Amino acid sequence: MPAFEDLRIFSGNSHPKLADDICDYLRIPLGECDVFKFSNDNTFVSFKENIREKDVFLLQTFCRPVNDHIMELLVMIDAAKRASAGRITAVIPHYSYGRSDKKDQPRVPITARLVANLLTVAGADRVLTVDLHAGQIQGFFNIPVDELSAVQMLARYFKNNDIGIEVASATDAGDVKRTRDTARFLNVGMSLVEKHRIGNEDRVEAVSLIGDVKNKTALIVDDELGTGGTVIATAQALKKHGAQDIYCAVTHPVLSGEASKILGQSDVLETVVTDTLPVPDEKHGPKLTVLSIAPMLGEAIHRIHGGLSVGAMFES
């Protein structure tokens, strides 16, 4: 890895381990900064080194408490801008509010666009993220957005471990492209489970299944694992239609509530996720495998800093 004299990476409080792992990949030290709250609950940021005209990358994934971590990143961006940073890239492995990407009910917000506006107004020059919930979110920004995909990394895990996936299954129509890319990488067929979300509740039910899964080993593909309801409903539909073994590959392990316990008791033999979000020890289980996203993000940072193609990372 070349020397990065003008590159600086700083981290908020959301995922310090991921920041350390990225810096280990790049073989550079993590930048020093203070990010904390005063007693009045106001967020404060102070960079402890000179960043004038430097290429600054600010790592902050949007995990719980989501709103606090978004505010931290906004204040970090403003502080970097006022410190005369040459370029500011917001590295957001998991972009929360991605599900709020359109008005699907009367009198509701498009919060994904609101967050994009906040990041831009704060002073970010570009955004680096992983597997947005919807591709159109890139269009919410008036600055460049580099969206990485964990599809190949997750699919390669099953290939390298000789798990004979025979069909990739989308949890809904919105995940068809991600599932098709997974199926193409594994050279298998695909199926689609039509689901119905019950109002604004975190509950879903499978309605029908398109595709042949009978006596096959199926891989459920999704971008985000929240309560586990979508995965469970999909697994039940696959079992109902004769699937033999079921695995799951998801990029973002939100793991809300009892999701880890529910998955552990389900028909899913193994769920493979990345560490775009921190997974607490109490949510680890024998059926959960966490892959590091740090090498991918580190390589992307290297390429952005050096003016190289990010897309070339995924060319086979």
N, C-alpha and C positions, 0 to 999 in steps of 0.2 A: 504494500500500500504506500503511495507517495506521501511526502510530507504535506501537511495541511496548515501552512503558516497563517492563512487568513480565515480558516474555518473555526467556528466556535459553536459548541452544542451546550445548551442549557436545559434544565428540566424543572418543571413544576412539581407539585407534590403528588400527582396522580399515580405515577408509575416509575419511581426512581430506579428500580431494578432493570427495567427495559432500557432506560437511558444509559445505565452502566454497561449493559451488554452491547449496545450499539457502539459506544465509545471503545469497548474492548475489541470489537470487530475492526474498527477504524484505526485502532492503536493510537488514540489520542485521549488526553484527560478530559473529564467532564468539566465544563465551565463552572465557576463559582458564582453563586448568586443566592440571595436571601429571598424567600417567598413565604410569607407568614401573615397571620391576622393579628391586629391590635386587639386590645381588650374590648373595644367597641364594635368588633366584628368586621372592621374594614381591612381589606387586603392591601398588603404592602410588598413591593418588589424593589430590590437593589442589586445591580450587577457589581460584582467585586473585582472586575478586571476591565481593562480598556477594550471596547468593541467598536471604536470609531472606524468606519469604512470596512469592517469585517463582514464575512458571510455568516450570518447568525441563524442557527436552527433552534427553534424552541419546541421541545417535546412536551406534549400534554395530551394524554388520552382522556376522553370524556367518560369517566366512571363515577361511581357514587362517591361523594355528593356531586352530581353532574353539574348543577348550576354554579357551585363554588369553584369547580375546576375550570369551567368556561370563563368565569370572571377572572380567575388567576391568569389564564392565558391572555385575556384581553389586556390586563394590566402589565404583563410581561412584554407584550408587543409594544404598548405605549412607551414603556420605559426604554426598550431597545431603540425605538424610533427617536426618542428624545436624547439618547446617548449617541446619535449619529451613526447607527449601524448601516453598513453599506447595502445589505439586502436582508430581509427578515422572512424566513420560511417557517410557517406554523406546521409542525409535524403532529398530526392528529390521527393516531392509529385507528381509533374508533370514534366516528362522528355521530354523536347522539342527536336525537330529534330527527334522524334520517327517515323515520316512518311518517313524520309529519311533512310530507313533500308535496301535498296537494290538498285542495278542499274536497273532501269526500263526504262532508256533511254541511248543512247550513251553519253559518256563523262560527266557523272554526278557523284557527290560524294556519299559516304555512310556516311553521317554526324553523324548519330546515333553511328556508330562505332568510329568515330573521337572523339566525346565527351567522350565516354567510355574510350578511350585511355588517354585522357587528365586527367580525374579524377584519373585513376590508377597511371599514372606517377607522378601526384601531391602528391600522398601518401595516398589516401583513402584505408582503409583496407576492407571495405564492403559498400554496397549501400542498402538503404531502399527506396522503391518507391511504387507507386500505379498505377495499370492498365496501363502497357506499351502498346503502340499502337500495337506492335507485340511481341509475346513471344520470338522470336529468339534474341531479343535485349539482353536478359540475357546472351546469349552466346558470346556477344561482350566483356564481362568483363572477366578478369582473376582473379577476386576477388569474394567473395560470394555476391549474389544479393537476397534480400528478396522482392518479389513483392506481395503486398497486393491487394485484390480485393474488390471493392465497390459494387459488384453485390448484395450480400445479403442485405446490408444496404439500397440500393436504392429500391430493390424489397420489402423489409419489410415495407417501407413507404407506398406503395400502399395497402399492406395487412392490415396494422394497421389502415389505414384510410378508410377501406371498399370500396375501388375502385376496382370493379370487372373486373380485367384484364382477357381477354379470349384468347389472343394470343400475343406472344412476337415477334417483327419484327426486323430482322437484316437489317442494312442499306446496307450491301454488304457481300460478301463471307468471308472477313477477320474478320467480327464480329460474325460469326456463333457460335463459342464456347461460347463467352460471352452471346449471346442471348439464346443459349441452356441452359446454367447454370441458367439464369434468368427464363426461362420457366419451368425448372425442380423445382426451388425453389417455383414458384407460382403454379406449377402443371397445366400448360396450354400448348397448342400447340404453334408452332412457324411458322413464315413465313420468306421469304427472298426476298428483293427487289434488283434486279440487277441494278447497276448504272453505268454511264459512266462519267468520269471526262474529262472536255474539256481542253486538253493540260496541261499547268502549271497554268492555271487560277483557281481561287477559285470558279468555277462553276461546278455543276454536273447536270445530268438529269437522271431520272429513266427510265429504259428500259423495264423491265418486273417484274412480281411478282410471286413467287412460294409459294403456300399455300392457305388455305381458310381463308379469313378475312370478308366475307360477313355478315353484321348485327352483327359484333362482336366489343368489346372494345379492341383496340390494344395498345400495349406499344412499342414504338420505342426505341431500345437499341443501344447506341454507346459509344465509349470511350472518344470522344472529340467533343465539340461543338464550331466550329470556326465561319464562316460567317453565319451558319444556313442553307446553301444551301442543304446539305445532308439531314437534317431533313425535310426541306420543300419538297424536291423532293420525299422523302419516304412517307410523309404524303399525298401528292397529289396522289401517286400511290395507297396508302391504300384506300383513298376516292374513287378513280376511280373504285376500285374493291369491293366497297360496305361496307367498314368499317364504323361503327357507330360513336363511340367516339375514339379519339386518344390522348394518353399521351406520354411523352418522359422521359427517364431516361439516363442521361449522367454523367460520372465521372468528366471530366475536363471542366469547363466553360471558354473557351478562349474568346468567345463572341467578335469576331473581328468586326470592323465597325458598321454597323446598325443591327447586329444580334439580339439584344434584341427587337428592334422595329419590325423587320421582324417576329420574333416568336410571339410577342404580337398580330400581325394582322393575324396570320395563323390559320389553323384548329386545331392546337394542343391546347388542353384544359389546360394542365399544363406541365411544364418542370421541372424536379427535378434533381438537380446537387449537387455535394459536393463542399467544399471550399478548394480543392487542389490548387486552384488559387484564389486570392482575387477578389471579385466581387464589383466594385465601386457602390456607391449609385445610380448613374445615370443609371446604367444598371439593377437595380432591377425593377421588374414589377409585376403586379398582377398575371401573369401566371408563374412566376419563383419562385421556392422554393429551398433554399440552406440548405443542411444538413452538420453538422460539421463532419469532418474526424478526428478531434483531438483525440477522445477516441480510435479509431482504431490505429492511429499512436502511441499514448501514450502507449497502451497495447503492441504493437509490440516492442517499445523501452524497456519497462519493461522486456519482454521475452528475447530479445537479450542480454540485460545486465545481466540477471540472468541465461543465458544458457538454457532457456526453449524453447519448440517448438513454432515457429510462426505459422506453418501450423495448429496446434490444434485450433487456433482461429476460423477457418472456418469449423471445423468438426461439423456436426449437430447431 
